[in-house]
């Protein structure tokens, strides 16, 4: 384990302000992802062919990755920049930990 993985990070008191349009778009993406996951569960319950299930899982992973990219972009353009401008340079370490988690396979 490297130093970044052992550094505890809790941002329980932080919030991100989103417009109603942004919030609705993100929630719509989440709803579609939730439906895909329910689809995987249903396929397992029905003993569907493995390849079909794997394709559905790949679609759900792709949708999660797309959601991550949208949130990551917003985070960089707002949260990270705002905190850097306020002199909170620890945001860089926090961001690097987040990136490491996102890039794990």
CORNORUR-V497812 format. One record per residue. N is the residue number from 1. D_CENTER is the distance of its C-alpha to the mean C-alpha in whole Angstrom. Layout:
# CORNORUR-V497812
N/D_CENTER  N/D_CENTER
This chain:
# CORNORUR-V497812
1/22  2/22  3/22  4/19  5/18  6/20  7/20  8/19  9/16  10/16  11/15  12/16  13/19  14/16  15/15  16/14  17/17  18/16  19/18  20/19  21/18  22/15  23/14  24/16  25/14  26/11  27/12  28/14  29/11  30/10  31/14  32/14  33/12  34/14  35/17  36/16  37/15  38/19  39/20  40/20  41/21  42/24  43/25  44/25  45/27  46/29  47/29  48/28  49/29  50/26  51/26  52/25  53/22  54/21  55/20  56/19  57/16  58/16  59/15  60/12  61/11  62/11  63/10  64/6  65/7  66/8  67/6  68/4  69/7  70/9  71/7  72/8  73/11  74/12  75/11  76/13  77/16  78/16  79/15  80/16  81/19  82/20  83/20  84/22  85/25  86/25  87/26  88/23  89/23  90/21  91/18  92/18  93/18  94/15  95/13  96/14  97/13  98/10  99/10  100/12  101/10  102/8  103/11  104/12  105/14
